[in-house]
């Protein structure tokens, strides 16, 4: 399993690449491996939508199951990865690169304490 040290992680298996008050969000290598072959991603949140931590911003469908996608931290959707419409499998092949899902502007009052460092996330899933 690959868990880049520069990212933050959540218990619901999202990752964040934070740059100032902007974060790119996706699902972890662990999550994509547990889901299996991803066939469809439906990001229902649109740019301009403000969501609370834990709110659903879409769903991800694999051959085995459909799972909700959760906002890892409160913020406003800035951009949705439209490339996932034609290539949802990029999440399997490159979860921390081409497989990103949304770019958000982190809310000023967002609770950063819910985010984990690489070691804590790895430990939380037993790796």
N, C-alpha and C positions, 0 to 999 in steps of 0.2 A: 504494500500500500504506500502511496505517495501522499504526504501531507507537508507541503511547502511551509518552511518556518516563518516566512514573511506574511502569511495569511492568518486571519482569525477564524474561529470555528464555532458552531453552535451544537447543542444537544440534538437538534433535529437534522443535523448533517448538511447544513449549508456552510459555505465558506465566504469570506469577505476579503477583498483586496482594498484596503483603505488608503486613500490619498487625500489628506486634509479632511474636508467634510463630504467627499464623494467616495462611494464604495461600489465596486463591482461585485455581484453576487452570483453564486452558482451552487451546485451540489458537489459534495466531496467524492473523491475516488472510491471511498468505502461505500457511499450511498449508490453510486452508479453500478458498482460491482454487485451489490445486494439486489438491485432492481433487475439487472440483466440487460438484455438488448432493448434499448430505448427506441420506440417507434413514433412517438408523438409528444410534443410539448405544447401546452396551451397556457400562455401567459395572459391571464385575463385583465391584469392591471395595465393601465395605459400611462404614458407620460403625463405628468401633472397630478396623478392620483397620490394622495398621502395616506399611508398605511401605518398602523401601529405594529409594534413588535408582536410577532406571532400570528398576525393576520395572513390569510391565504392570498397569494398573488397569482396562483395558477395551479395547474396539475401537470404531472409528467406520467406518461403511459409507457409501460414496458410490456413485453410479451406476457409476463407473469401477472402484472398488477397495474393499478393506477394509484398514484400517491399525490397528496397535496404538496404544494410548495409554500413555505412559510417565510414571511419577512423576518430576517434575523435580528433586525434592529429598526426602530421607528424611522421613517423617512418618506421622501417623495420620489416616485419613479421619474427618472430623467430620460432613460432610454431602454428599449427592449431589444434583445438580440433577434432580429428578424431572420438571421441566417439559420436559426433552429427550425423554421418552418419547412425548409427543404432538406435540412441535414440534422435531424434530431440525434442521430447516432454520433455526432461530433461530441456529445456529452460523454459517451463511452470511451471514445478515443482520446479526447483532450479536455477533461473536465475543468481544468484550471486555465485553459486558453480559449479555444474556439467554442467550447461548451458553456461559456458564461451565459447567464439568463437575463439579468437586469442590472442597470446602473442606477444607483440611487443617490440622492442628496440626504445625508444623515440629518435627522431632526436635531436642533440645538439642545433639546432636553432628553435625547436618547440615552437609554441605560446601557452603557458599555460593559457593565459588570457581567452581563449574560454571555459575553464573548470569551472563548477559550483560546489559549495559546496552543501551538502544535502538540506539545507534550501532554497537556491535560486532555486534549481531544483524543489523541492516540490511546491514552490510558482509559478514557471513557468507553471506548469500543473494544478494549481488551487487546490492543496491539502494542 
